[in-house]
């Protein structure tokens, strides 16, 4: 970053490099990059890749810390059906689905919109679903220091649907629990409220 004046200049330079890479890829797979339909494809693909991986340039901890408030509330807070879109780090193909997140405050609550933003920050990186679940869980747990955190992610993976085993209806579910959610009764209450069959 030291060689660049600002993030916009950095992104422009990186975008140009990625564009050249996509031009090379088109040529290598046997396409004619000079035909009308493909003239702007390398540029579009480069911009799309930067957008889909923008989480590397964002700090999820600062997002949470910027909207924490003291509040005497110690019941479960659940945000469910948070849409997420990510790229599998093995094939760079999309996986997408929903995250369900709960925490039990310990004197601090956080603005409700910040939880989905944290999901987006980690999802907008090359990921595996297992690590994505862990990243979200640990970020909330270490930043808010709640009495408990729970994360469940349900996602479909294009690397399983478009290639390989080509299973169109498979869904992968991952989960993580900390604090009070490690108790079976609290965990089951959360799972029941999100409509999960993990309990």
Order of alpha helices (4+ residues) and beta strands (2+ residues): alpha-alpha-alpha-beta-beta-beta-beta-alpha-beta-alpha-beta-alpha-beta-alpha
